[in-house]
């Protein structure tokens, strides 16, 4: 197994572990999660939707990343979701919404907003690294295929 493949598997493993942990934590303390989501600066209807959509997306993306056929799509979606979460944290850091409680669940909710931002940026970087390695693997495979078919 090449170093690229090992690093790529590590990216998938880290994302999958983090999202499953976050989703299970939210669902295990669902009533707390609902209250925290009600304190977010969203309309009630949007907040109610997000209380199911966020854990469902985290679980779905995790399962996608452990399934060969959907792995790459899961990585793209996971990275996109982390970018959205990170953008939200940046807005919170700039006091765009005022004081907002974290609704992440588990140990992640114990982080300060700055620590949370660094945590999320770490996962965004992992996502970009994984996407880069996936694309590089595809181009190398394409080049190899072109050489053998010529």
Secondary structure as UniProt FT lines:
FT   HELIX           3..28
FT   HELIX           30..38
FT   HELIX           44..65
FT   HELIX           68..70
FT   HELIX           71..93
FT   TURN            94..95
FT   HELIX           106..110
FT   HELIX           113..149
//
